[in-house]
Every structure is written in structure tokens, then in C-alpha cells.
Amino acid sequence: MHLYSLVIKRKNDYNENVEKAGNDMIDRLDIHGFTKAEAKLALDRFLKQVPTSIHEVVIIHGYHGGTRLKTFVRKGYQHPRLLRTMVNMNPGETIFVLK
């Protein structure tokens, strides 16, 4: 499983961390502290870059600072590759299942 993490700290600040761990890949995007508009831009950019071989990504939105981002990620965000969202065991994360 390859672990490929792409963390976007702010709209144009990218930090890639690639770690090999097997056949599958897991992508993570951290949007803590983003506005809804910044989160949409980051999600759009992120999903555009995710290889088509990846079918699940984890979106880290947090939950202590309110539910605005969590609600947007789980119910309001739309993208052509997004098949469905799944609630994670961690309330500050949402799993995107991709086409």
C-alpha cells in the first residue's frame, strides 16, 4: 500500500509527503481553518490531482471549531469524481468514495 498524503495548509501552500507501504493508496487533505470558499478551491484542486487509481480519500475538516466545514464537506460539496461521502470513526474526518 502506498501512502500518499497531500496536505494543503492554505490555498496555494502545498506540502507533499509520499510514503510507500504496499499496493493501495490513501490520500488525505487537511482543510482545518479554511473558509468555505477556500475549502472548495482546495477540494477541487486536490481531486483533480488524485490519480484515477485511487478510489477513497480522507478529508480532514475538524469538528471542534464548529460544523460549517464538516457540513459543507459531507452534504454541500459536489465534484464529478465524487461518488459518495462516508462518515469516518473520527468525527473530524470524512471519507470521499471516488468514481
N, C-alpha and C positions, 0 to 999 in steps of 0.2 A: 504494500500500500504506500503510495506517495502521499506525503502530507504537504500540501501547497497552501501557504497562508498568504493572503494579500490583505494587509491592514491599511485602511485609509484613515489617517488621523484628521485630515481636513480635505476639502475638495480637491486640491492639487498636490497634496503631500502623500506620495505613495511609498510604501516600505514593503518589499517582497522578502519573504523568508521561505525557502524551499528545503524540505527535509524528506529524504527517501525512507519509506517504510513498507513497501510492498507494491501491489498491483493497482489498487483503487486510489482515488484522490479525493481529498476533502478540502473544500475551500471555505474560508471564513472571512467575513467582512465585519469590522467593528465600526459602528456609526454612533458610538456614545457622544453625546454633547452636540450632535448635528441639529440644525433646524430641519424642518420637514423638506424644504426645498433642497438643502444640501444633501440630505439623505437620498432623495430621489435621484439627483445627479450622480451621487456615488454608487447607488444601486444599479442605475443604467449603465454606467461605465464598467462596473465590476462584472455584471452579467454579460456584457459584450466581450469581455476578455476571457471569461471562463471557457475552457475548451469544451467541445461538444461531447467529449468522452466522459465528462463529469455530469452526474445526474442529481446530486444533492449538494447544497451549500448551506452553511450556517451563518445567519445574520445575527450579530451581537448588537442589541439595541439598548440593553439595560432595562431596569424597571424601578430603581429607587428614585430617579429624578422625575417620575410621572409616567403616564401611559401614552403620551402623544406619539412617540416613535413606535412603540410596540403596536398600538392600534393601526398606525399607518402601514407598518410592515406586514402585519397579519391580515388586515382587511382592506386597506386602501390602495396598496401598490399593485400595479399591473405591468407586465412585460411579456413580449411574445414567447420567451423561453420558459416562463413560469407556469408550471402545470398546476401546482397547489402548494399551500403552506401547511406545515405541521408544527404543532406545539412541542417544544423540547422539554426535557425534565427540568432544565434551568429556565426559570421564568424570564430571564433577561436575554434569551435566545429564541430564534425561530428558524426552522429548517425550511428551505425552499427546495421543492422537488422540481427538477427541470426537465424539459422535453428534449 
